Amino acid sequence: MALFFDEEWFDARLSARGLDRGALAECAGLERGELHRLFTNERSATPEELSAFAKLLDVDLIEVTLKSGVSERAPADGDASARIESIEARLNAIDEWLAELEQSAKRKRA
């Protein structure tokens, strides 16, 4: 697992919605100390926490996942074919998210 929690991105999104980190903790059922562990890269968010964050911030789950630094990897000694499929699936999800983001930006400019 790789961690790099983008706290500036989360703080900016919270601020734009008139919220603070307490609201983020509450929406995911976290104590403030556990949220702090996420922000300081001591642990990664669970899928349930990521979904709660995305809902509260009204952003795509993929974006929240990327900004949370979550990057689950299959063990290197595992089946190479399954590992490649997993990587391709993640890349496809990122490509789809980027395409949606580009379309949204084009609509806003029009």
N, CA, C and O atoms as CSV, one atom per row, in Angstrom:
chain,resi,resn,atom,element,x,y,z
A,1,MET,N,N,0.850,-1.171,0.000
A,1,MET,CA,C,0.000,0.000,0.000
A,1,MET,C,C,0.893,1.229,0.000
A,1,MET,O,O,1.871,1.295,0.745
A,2,ALA,N,N,0.558,2.193,-0.830
A,2,ALA,CA,C,1.286,3.457,-0.871
A,2,ALA,C,C,0.384,4.542,-0.304
A,2,ALA,O,O,-0.816,4.572,-0.576
A,3,LEU,N,N,0.967,5.423,0.478
A,3,LEU,CA,C,0.171,6.479,1.080
A,3,LEU,C,C,0.738,7.848,0.744
A,3,LEU,O,O,1.944,8.076,0.832
A,4,PHE,N,N,-0.128,8.733,0.366
A,4,PHE,CA,C,0.195,10.147,0.273
A,4,PHE,C,C,-1.129,10.879,0.279
A,4,PHE,O,O,-1.705,11.143,-0.776
A,5,PHE,N,N,-1.605,11.202,1.446
A,5,PHE,CA,C,-2.900,11.844,1.623
A,5,PHE,C,C,-2.758,13.324,1.300
A,5,PHE,O,O,-1.944,14.018,1.909
A,6,ASP,N,N,-3.543,13.810,0.347
A,6,ASP,CA,C,-3.469,15.202,-0.100
A,6,ASP,C,C,-4.368,16.067,0.788
A,6,ASP,O,O,-5.505,16.385,0.438
A,7,GLU,N,N,-3.823,16.433,1.937
A,7,GLU,CA,C,-4.632,17.178,2.904
A,7,GLU,C,C,-5.045,18.550,2.391
A,7,GLU,O,O,-6.126,19.025,2.739
A,8,GLU,N,N,-4.223,19.201,1.576
A,8,GLU,CA,C,-4.601,20.513,1.029
A,8,GLU,C,C,-5.842,20.393,0.156
A,8,GLU,O,O,-6.733,21.240,0.217
A,9,TRP,N,N,-5.902,19.340,-0.659
A,9,TRP,CA,C,-7.067,19.127,-1.526
A,9,TRP,C,C,-8.318,18.928,-0.670
A,9,TRP,O,O,-9.356,19.540,-0.924
A,10,PHE,N,N,-8.212,18.061,0.350
A,10,PHE,CA,C,-9.367,17.811,1.217
A,10,PHE,C,C,-9.787,19.081,1.950
A,10,PHE,O,O,-10.978,19.389,2.015
A,11,ASP,N,N,-8.827,19.822,2.501
A,11,ASP,CA,C,-9.165,21.060,3.212
A,11,ASP,C,C,-9.838,22.072,2.289
A,11,ASP,O,O,-10.777,22.755,2.696
A,12,ALA,N,N,-9.362,22.170,1.047
A,12,ALA,CA,C,-9.964,23.099,0.080
A,12,ALA,C,C,-11.399,22.690,-0.239
A,12,ALA,O,O,-12.285,23.543,-0.306
A,13,ARG,N,N,-11.635,21.399,-0.436
A,13,ARG,CA,C,-12.992,20.919,-0.736
A,13,ARG,C,C,-13.919,21.135,0.450
A,13,ARG,O,O,-15.070,21.538,0.286
A,14,LEU,N,N,-13.411,20.867,1.636
A,14,LEU,CA,C,-14.223,21.089,2.837
A,14,LEU,C,C,-14.573,22.565,2.976
A,14,LEU,O,O,-15.726,22.914,3.229
A,15,SER,N,N,-13.577,23.429,2.810
A,15,SER,CA,C,-13.787,24.869,2.933
A,15,SER,C,C,-14.807,25.369,1.920
A,15,SER,O,O,-15.653,26.202,2.244
A,16,ALA,N,N,-14.728,24.864,0.701
A,16,ALA,CA,C,-15.664,25.277,-0.353
A,16,ALA,C,C,-17.105,24.922,0.010
A,16,ALA,O,O,-18.043,25.561,-0.467
A,17,ARG,N,N,-17.278,23.920,0.839
A,17,ARG,CA,C,-18.618,23.500,1.253
A,17,ARG,C,C,-18.976,24.034,2.647
A,17,ARG,O,O,-20.018,23.683,3.201
A,18,GLY,N,N,-18.104,24.886,3.207
A,18,GLY,CA,C,-18.367,25.459,4.523
A,18,GLY,C,C,-18.213,24.445,5.650
A,18,GLY,O,O,-18.861,24.560,6.690
A,19,LEU,N,N,-17.356,23.455,5.438
A,19,LEU,CA,C,-17.168,22.391,6.420
A,19,LEU,C,C,-15.728,22.372,6.914
A,19,LEU,O,O,-14.857,23.053,6.373
A,20,ASP,N,N,-15.501,21.578,7.953
A,20,ASP,CA,C,-14.140,21.407,8.456
A,20,ASP,C,C,-13.847,19.916,8.577
A,20,ASP,O,O,-14.667,19.074,8.213
A,21,ARG,N,N,-12.670,19.610,9.091
A,21,ARG,CA,C,-12.258,18.209,9.215
A,21,ARG,C,C,-13.171,17.418,10.150
A,21,ARG,O,O,-13.309,16.203,10.005
A,22,GLY,N,N,-13.784,18.093,11.092
A,22,GLY,CA,C,-14.722,17.419,11.987
A,22,GLY,C,C,-15.885,16.806,11.218
A,22,GLY,O,O,-16.327,15.700,11.528
A,23,ALA,N,N,-16.375,17.523,10.221
A,23,ALA,CA,C,-17.465,17.003,9.393
A,23,ALA,C,C,-17.006,15.782,8.606
A,23,ALA,O,O,-17.766,14.832,8.415
A,24,LEU,N,N,-15.765,15.818,8.155
A,24,LEU,CA,C,-15.213,14.684,7.411
A,24,LEU,C,C,-15.130,13.456,8.321
A,24,LEU,O,O,-15.495,12.351,7.917
A,25,ALA,N,N,-14.656,13.653,9.529
A,25,ALA,CA,C,-14.572,12.551,10.489
A,25,ALA,C,C,-15.963,12.006,10.800
A,25,ALA,O,O,-16.182,10.795,10.801
A,26,GLU,N,N,-16.887,12.909,11.061
A,26,GLU,CA,C,-18.243,12.501,11.431
A,26,GLU,C,C,-18.930,11.713,10.320
A,26,GLU,O,O,-19.594,10.712,10.587
A,27,CYS,N,N,-18.773,12.158,9.081
A,27,CYS,CA,C,-19.473,11.481,7.983
A,27,CYS,C,C,-19.000,10.048,7.810
A,27,CYS,O,O,-19.754,9.198,7.337
A,28,ALA,N,N,-17.750,9.771,8.192
A,28,ALA,CA,C,-17.195,8.427,8.037
A,28,ALA,C,C,-17.220,7.634,9.341
A,28,ALA,O,O,-16.745,6.499,9.393
A,29,GLY,N,N,-17.780,8.240,10.401
A,29,GLY,CA,C,-17.844,7.557,11.682
A,29,GLY,C,C,-16.486,7.396,12.346
A,29,GLY,O,O,-16.227,6.407,13.032
A,30,LEU,N,N,-15.618,8.389,12.131
A,30,LEU,CA,C,-14.261,8.349,12.679
A,30,LEU,C,C,-14.118,9.286,13.864
A,30,LEU,O,O,-14.767,10.329,13.937
A,31,GLU,N,N,-13.262,8.897,14.783
A,31,GLU,CA,C,-12.822,9.816,15.831
A,31,GLU,C,C,-11.832,10.775,15.186
A,31,GLU,O,O,-11.202,10.435,14.184
A,32,ARG,N,N,-11.688,11.966,15.747
A,32,ARG,CA,C,-10.746,12.945,15.173
A,32,ARG,C,C,-9.324,12.393,15.109
A,32,ARG,O,O,-8.587,12.690,14.168
A,33,GLY,N,N,-8.939,11.607,16.084
A,33,GLY,CA,C,-7.605,11.018,16.097
A,33,GLY,C,C,-7.372,10.067,14.935
A,33,GLY,O,O,-6.276,10.016,14.375
A,34,GLU,N,N,-8.402,9.315,14.575
A,34,GLU,CA,C,-8.280,8.409,13.426
A,34,GLU,C,C,-8.205,9.198,12.125
A,34,GLU,O,O,-7.467,8.824,11.214
A,35,LEU,N,N,-8.962,10.284,12.032
A,35,LEU,CA,C,-8.881,11.125,10.842
A,35,LEU,C,C,-7.474,11.725,10.736
A,35,LEU,O,O,-6.906,11.814,9.647
A,36,HIS,N,N,-6.932,12.128,11.863
A,36,HIS,CA,C,-5.572,12.672,11.875
A,36,HIS,C,C,-4.577,11.635,11.344
A,36,HIS,O,O,-3.636,11.987,10.633
A,37,ARG,N,N,-4.780,10.377,11.682
A,37,ARG,CA,C,-3.897,9.317,11.179
A,37,ARG,C,C,-3.968,9.221,9.660
A,37,ARG,O,O,-2.962,8.926,9.014
A,38,LEU,N,N,-5.136,9.465,9.084
A,38,LEU,CA,C,-5.260,9.484,7.617
A,38,LEU,C,C,-4.487,10.664,7.042
A,38,LEU,O,O,-3.727,10.518,6.084
A,39,PHE,N,N,-4.692,11.833,7.640
A,39,PHE,CA,C,-4.064,13.051,7.138
A,39,PHE,C,C,-2.543,13.018,7.272
A,39,PHE,O,O,-1.840,13.691,6.519
A,40,THR,N,N,-2.038,12.250,8.215
A,40,THR,CA,C,-0.587,12.172,8.417
A,40,THR,C,C,0.006,10.892,7.835
A,40,THR,O,O,1.143,10.531,8.140
A,41,ASN,N,N,-0.761,10.217,7.005
A,41,ASN,CA,C,-0.290,9.028,6.278
A,41,ASN,C,C,0.104,7.869,7.191
A,41,ASN,O,O,0.959,7.059,6.833
A,42,GLU,N,N,-0.510,7.790,8.355
A,42,GLU,CA,C,-0.231,6.674,9.254
A,42,GLU,C,C,-1.063,5.449,8.907
A,42,GLU,O,O,-0.713,4.327,9.273
A,43,ARG,N,N,-2.166,5.668,8.201
A,43,ARG,CA,C,-2.992,4.558,7.731
A,43,ARG,C,C,-3.779,5.009,6.519
A,43,ARG,O,O,-3.926,6.206,6.272
A,44,SER,N,N,-4.281,4.055,5.770
A,44,SER,CA,C,-5.100,4.403,4.610
A,44,SER,C,C,-6.580,4.313,4.971
A,44,SER,O,O,-6.966,3.627,5.917
A,45,ALA,N,N,-7.383,5.010,4.209
A,45,ALA,CA,C,-8.825,4.991,4.426
A,45,ALA,C,C,-9.409,3.682,3.928
A,45,ALA,O,O,-8.903,3.084,2.978
A,46,THR,N,N,-10.466,3.247,4.569
A,46,THR,CA,C,-11.181,2.049,4.132
A,46,THR,C,C,-12.082,2.411,2.957
A,46,THR,O,O,-12.352,3.591,2.735
A,47,PRO,N,N,-12.549,1.431,2.209
A,47,PRO,CA,C,-13.489,1.726,1.120
A,47,PRO,C,C,-14.745,2.455,1.611
A,47,PRO,O,O,-15.259,3.341,0.929
A,48,GLU,N,N,-15.229,2.080,2.783
A,48,GLU,CA,C,-16.422,2.740,3.331
A,48,GLU,C,C,-16.135,4.207,3.657
A,48,GLU,O,O,-16.968,5.078,3.405
A,49,GLU,N,N,-14.964,4.472,4.214
A,49,GLU,CA,C,-14.589,5.853,4.533
A,49,GLU,C,C,-14.443,6.679,3.262
A,49,GLU,O,O,-14.886,7.826,3.208
A,50,LEU,N,N,-13.822,6.095,2.240
A,50,LEU,CA,C,-13.664,6.804,0.965
A,50,LEU,C,C,-15.019,7.151,0.361
A,50,LEU,O,O,-15.211,8.255,-0.148
A,51,SER,N,N,-15.952,6.216,0.418
A,51,SER,CA,C,-17.304,6.481,-0.110
A,51,SER,C,C,-17.990,7.602,0.657
A,51,SER,O,O,-18.648,8.457,0.066
A,52,ALA,N,N,-17.834,7.592,1.973
A,52,ALA,CA,C,-18.428,8.653,2.797
A,52,ALA,C,C,-17.806,10.003,2.467
A,52,ALA,O,O,-18.517,11.004,2.373
A,53,PHE,N,N,-16.485,10.045,2.289
A,53,PHE,CA,C,-15.804,11.295,1.928
A,53,PHE,C,C,-16.318,11.816,0.589
A,53,PHE,O,O,-16.611,13.004,0.450
A,54,ALA,N,N,-16.427,10.918,-0.399
A,54,ALA,CA,C,-16.883,11.322,-1.733
A,54,ALA,C,C,-18.292,11.900,-1.668
A,54,ALA,O,O,-18.591,12.907,-2.310
A,55,LYS,N,N,-19.143,11.261,-0.895
A,55,LYS,CA,C,-20.528,11.738,-0.768
A,55,LYS,C,C,-20.568,13.112,-0.104
A,55,LYS,O,O,-21.250,14.017,-0.584
A,56,LEU,N,N,-19.839,13.265,0.996
A,56,LEU,CA,C,-19.831,14.553,1.706
A,56,LEU,C,C,-19.283,15.670,0.833
A,56,LEU,O,O,-19.821,16.777,0.830
A,57,LEU,N,N,-18.218,15.388,0.091
A,57,LEU,CA,C,-17.567,16.410,-0.729
A,57,LEU,C,C,-18.212,16.570,-2.098
A,57,LEU,O,O,-17.865,17.478,-2.854
A,58,ASP,N,N,-19.159,15.679,-2.415
A,58,ASP,CA,C,-19.859,15.683,-3.701
A,58,ASP,C,C,-18.867,15.614,-4.868
A,58,ASP,O,O,-18.931,16.399,-5.814
A,59,VAL,N,N,-17.954,14.651,-4.765
A,59,VAL,CA,C,-16.973,14.402,-5.816
A,59,VAL,C,C,-16.960,12.917,-6.123
A,59,VAL,O,O,-17.519,12.111,-5.379
A,60,ASP,N,N,-16.322,12.567,-7.214
A,60,ASP,CA,C,-16.250,11.190,-7.659
A,60,ASP,C,C,-15.392,10.352,-6.704
A,60,ASP,O,O,-14.384,10.827,-6.182
A,61,LEU,N,N,-15.801,9.123,-6.491
A,61,LEU,CA,C,-15.071,8.220,-5.610
A,61,LEU,C,C,-13.643,7.997,-6.093
A,61,LEU,O,O,-12.730,7.885,-5.276
A,62,ILE,N,N,-13.437,7.931,-7.385
A,62,ILE,CA,C,-12.088,7.733,-7.910
A,62,ILE,C,C,-11.193,8.914,-7.538
A,62,ILE,O,O,-10.036,8.729,-7.161
A,63,GLU,N,N,-11.731,10.120,-7.644
A,63,GLU,CA,C,-10.941,11.300,-7.288
A,63,GLU,C,C,-10.561,11.270,-5.809
A,63,GLU,O,O,-9.413,11.537,-5.453
A,64,VAL,N,N,-11.521,10.947,-4.954
A,64,VAL,CA,C,-11.243,10.865,-3.519
A,64,VAL,C,C,-10.193,9.786,-3.247
A,64,VAL,O,O,-9.294,9.974,-2.427
A,65,THR,N,N,-10.317,8.669,-3.937
A,65,THR,CA,C,-9.358,7.581,-3.751
A,65,THR,C,C,-7.959,8.023,-4.146
A,65,THR,O,O,-6.995,7.761,-3.427
A,66,LEU,N,N,-7.845,8.692,-5.285
A,66,LEU,CA,C,-6.539,9.172,-5.734
A,66,LEU,C,C,-5.968,10.197,-4.752
A,66,LEU,O,O,-4.781,10.150,-4.427
A,67,LYS,N,N,-6.798,11.111,-4.284
A,67,LYS,CA,C,-6.333,12.143,-3.362
A,67,LYS,C,C,-6.042,11.587,-1.968
A,67,LYS,O,O,-5.357,12.226,-1.170
A,68,SER,N,N,-6.566,10.394,-1.681
A,68,SER,CA,C,-6.292,9.746,-0.399
A,68,SER,C,C,-5.005,8.937,-0.437
A,68,SER,O,O,-4.546,8.435,0.590
A,69,GLY,N,N,-4.429,8.813,-1.615
A,69,GLY,CA,C,-3.175,8.080,-1.734
A,69,GLY,C,C,-3.322,6.584,-1.626
A,69,GLY,O,O,-2.341,5.874,-1.403
A,70,VAL,N,N,-4.541,6.095,-1.782
A,70,VAL,CA,C,-4.749,4.657,-1.668
A,70,VAL,C,C,-4.298,3.995,-2.957
A,70,VAL,O,O,-4.701,4.380,-4.055
A,71,SER,N,N,-3.464,3.005,-2.797
A,71,SER,CA,C,-2.933,2.312,-3.959
A,71,SER,C,C,-2.657,0.866,-3.597
A,71,SER,O,O,-1.511,0.480,-3.363
A,72,GLU,N,N,-3.700,0.082,-3.554
A,72,GLU,CA,C,-3.535,-1.335,-3.217
A,72,GLU,C,C,-2.855,-2.048,-4.366
A,72,GLU,O,O,-3.187,-1.828,-5.532
A,73,ARG,N,N,-1.918,-2.888,-4.038
A,73,ARG,CA,C,-1.188,-3.640,-5.050
A,73,ARG,C,C,-1.254,-5.123,-4.734
A,73,ARG,O,O,-1.233,-5.531,-3.572
A,74,ALA,N,N,-1.334,-5.914,-5.780
A,74,ALA,CA,C,-1.261,-7.353,-5.601
A,74,ALA,C,C,0.174,-7.717,-5.254
A,74,ALA,O,O,1.103,-7.048,-5.706
A,75,PRO,N,N,0.370,-8.751,-4.470
A,75,PRO,CA,C,1.736,-9.160,-4.147
A,75,PRO,C,C,2.530,-9.453,-5.418
A,75,PRO,O,O,2.000,-10.031,-6.367
A,76,ALA,N,N,3.789,-9.056,-5.431
A,76,ALA,CA,C,4.630,-9.233,-6.617
A,76,ALA,C,C,4.812,-10.693,-6.974
A,76,ALA,O,O,5.012,-11.017,-8.144
A,77,ASP,N,N,4.748,-11.587,-5.990
A,77,ASP,CA,C,4.958,-12.995,-6.275
A,77,ASP,C,C,3.664,-13.705,-6.686
A,77,ASP,O,O,3.654,-14.926,-6.838
A,78,GLY,N,N,2.569,-12.948,-6.868
A,78,GLY,CA,C,1.290,-13.526,-7.264
A,78,GLY,C,C,1.246,-13.811,-8.756
A,78,GLY,O,O,2.237,-13.632,-9.465
A,79,ASP,N,N,0.103,-14.248,-9.218
A,79,ASP,CA,C,-0.124,-14.558,-10.624
A,79,ASP,C,C,0.064,-13.297,-11.468
A,79,ASP,O,O,-0.651,-12.314,-11.278
A,80,ALA,N,N,1.017,-13.318,-12.393
A,80,ALA,CA,C,1.329,-12.141,-13.205
A,80,ALA,C,C,0.135,-11.708,-14.041
A,80,ALA,O,O,-0.101,-10.511,-14.199
A,81,SER,N,N,-0.620,-12.654,-14.578
A,81,SER,CA,C,-1.778,-12.318,-15.400
A,81,SER,C,C,-2.837,-11.568,-14.584
A,81,SER,O,O,-3.400,-10.576,-15.048
A,82,ALA,N,N,-3.099,-12.048,-13.379
A,82,ALA,CA,C,-4.079,-11.383,-12.514
A,82,ALA,C,C,-3.583,-10.001,-12.119
A,82,ALA,O,O,-4.370,-9.057,-12.036
A,83,ARG,N,N,-2.294,-9.877,-11.877
A,83,ARG,CA,C,-1.717,-8.581,-11.511
A,83,ARG,C,C,-1.851,-7.581,-12.651
A,83,ARG,O,O,-2.193,-6.420,-12.426
A,84,ILE,N,N,-1.580,-8.029,-13.877
A,84,ILE,CA,C,-1.714,-7.153,-15.046
A,84,ILE,C,C,-3.163,-6.738,-15.231
A,84,ILE,O,O,-3.437,-5.575,-15.527
A,85,GLU,N,N,-4.094,-7.665,-15.062
A,85,GLU,CA,C,-5.517,-7.339,-15.170
A,85,GLU,C,C,-5.917,-6.296,-14.131
A,85,GLU,O,O,-6.685,-5.382,-14.429
A,86,SER,N,N,-5.400,-6.433,-12.924
A,86,SER,CA,C,-5.699,-5.477,-11.861
A,86,SER,C,C,-5.165,-4.091,-12.210
A,86,SER,O,O,-5.851,-3.086,-12.023
A,87,ILE,N,N,-3.952,-4.048,-12.711
A,87,ILE,CA,C,-3.349,-2.764,-13.103
A,87,ILE,C,C,-4.150,-2.138,-14.237
A,87,ILE,O,O,-4.440,-0.942,-14.210
A,88,GLU,N,N,-4.509,-2.944,-15.231
A,88,GLU,CA,C,-5.286,-2.423,-16.359
A,88,GLU,C,C,-6.654,-1.918,-15.914
A,88,GLU,O,O,-7.139,-0.909,-16.425
A,89,ALA,N,N,-7.268,-2.604,-14.982
A,89,ALA,CA,C,-8.573,-2.161,-14.479
A,89,ALA,C,C,-8.450,-0.817,-13.781
A,89,ALA,O,O,-9.292,0.061,-13.971
A,90,ARG,N,N,-7.404,-0.647,-12.970
A,90,ARG,CA,C,-7.195,0.642,-12.294
A,90,ARG,C,C,-6.914,1.745,-13.299
A,90,ARG,O,O,-7.427,2.856,-13.164
A,91,LEU,N,N,-6.100,1.446,-14.311
A,91,LEU,CA,C,-5.802,2.451,-15.331
A,91,LEU,C,C,-7.057,2.823,-16.115
A,91,LEU,O,O,-7.265,3.995,-16.429
A,92,ASN,N,N,-7.890,1.842,-16.432
A,92,ASN,CA,C,-9.145,2.129,-17.126
A,92,ASN,C,C,-10.047,3.024,-16.289
A,92,ASN,O,O,-10.677,3.941,-16.816
A,93,ALA,N,N,-10.111,2.764,-14.995
A,93,ALA,CA,C,-10.929,3.600,-14.105
A,93,ALA,C,C,-10.397,5.026,-14.062
A,93,ALA,O,O,-11.175,5.980,-14.060
A,94,ILE,N,N,-9.087,5.174,-14.029
A,94,ILE,CA,C,-8.482,6.514,-14.031
A,94,ILE,C,C,-8.758,7.206,-15.357
A,94,ILE,O,O,-9.104,8.388,-15.374
A,95,ASP,N,N,-8.609,6.483,-16.478
A,95,ASP,CA,C,-8.895,7.062,-17.796
A,95,ASP,C,C,-10.337,7.532,-17.900
A,95,ASP,O,O,-10.607,8.611,-18.427
A,96,GLU,N,N,-11.266,6.720,-17.394
A,96,GLU,CA,C,-12.683,7.097,-17.422
A,96,GLU,C,C,-12.926,8.348,-16.585
A,96,GLU,O,O,-13.656,9.248,-17.002
A,97,TRP,N,N,-12.316,8.402,-15.409
A,97,TRP,CA,C,-12.477,9.575,-14.553
A,97,TRP,C,C,-11.917,10.815,-15.232
A,97,TRP,O,O,-12.538,11.877,-15.194
A,98,LEU,N,N,-10.748,10.689,-15.852
A,98,LEU,CA,C,-10.148,11.841,-16.546
A,98,LEU,C,C,-11.023,12.301,-17.710
A,98,LEU,O,O,-11.179,13.503,-17.926
A,99,ALA,N,N,-11.592,11.367,-18.457
A,99,ALA,CA,C,-12.475,11.726,-19.568
A,99,ALA,C,C,-13.709,12.473,-19.051
A,99,ALA,O,O,-14.132,13.464,-19.646
A,100,GLU,N,N,-14.278,11.997,-17.952
A,100,GLU,CA,C,-15.431,12.685,-17.353
A,100,GLU,C,C,-15.042,14.083,-16.894
A,100,GLU,O,O,-15.801,15.034,-17.079
A,101,LEU,N,N,-13.874,14.206,-16.302
A,101,LEU,CA,C,-13.393,15.502,-15.829
A,101,LEU,C,C,-13.197,16.461,-17.001
A,101,LEU,O,O,-13.561,17.634,-16.909
A,102,GLU,N,N,-12.626,15.973,-18.100
A,102,GLU,CA,C,-12.434,16.811,-19.289
A,102,GLU,C,C,-13.766,17.250,-19.879
A,102,GLU,O,O,-13.912,18.404,-20.284
A,103,GLN,N,N,-14.743,16.344,-19.932
A,103,GLN,CA,C,-16.064,16.694,-20.454
A,103,GLN,C,C,-16.742,17.739,-19.572
A,103,GLN,O,O,-17.381,18.667,-20.067
A,104,SER,N,N,-16.595,17.576,-18.278
A,104,SER,CA,C,-17.172,18.542,-17.349
A,104,SER,C,C,-16.550,19.909,-17.537
A,104,SER,O,O,-17.252,20.920,-17.518
A,105,ALA,N,N,-15.232,19.954,-17.718
A,105,ALA,CA,C,-14.538,21.232,-17.931
A,105,ALA,C,C,-14.979,21.879,-19.240
A,105,ALA,O,O,-15.136,23.099,-19.301
A,106,LYS,N,N,-15.179,21.084,-20.284
A,106,LYS,CA,C,-15.635,21.623,-21.573
A,106,LYS,C,C,-17.045,22.222,-21.437
A,106,LYS,O,O,-17.332,23.288,-21.983
A,107,ARG,N,N,-17.922,21.513,-20.695
A,107,ARG,CA,C,-19.287,22.031,-20.511
A,107,ARG,C,C,-19.274,23.346,-19.754
A,107,ARG,O,O,-20.068,24.239,-20.049
A,108,LYS,N,N,-18.388,23.474,-18.789
A,108,LYS,CA,C,-18.314,24.696,-18.005
A,108,LYS,C,C,-17.810,25.856,-18.837
A,108,LYS,O,O,-18.228,26.997,-18.637
A,109,ARG,N,N,-16.906,25.569,-19.777
A,109,ARG,CA,C,-16.356,26.624,-20.632
A,109,ARG,C,C,-17.351,27.073,-21.697
A,109,ARG,O,O,-17.291,28.205,-22.176
A,110,ALA,N,N,-18.263,26.181,-22.061
A,110,ALA,CA,C,-19.214,26.482,-23.144
A,110,ALA,C,C,-20.335,27.380,-22.691
A,110,ALA,O,O,-21.212,27.722,-23.485
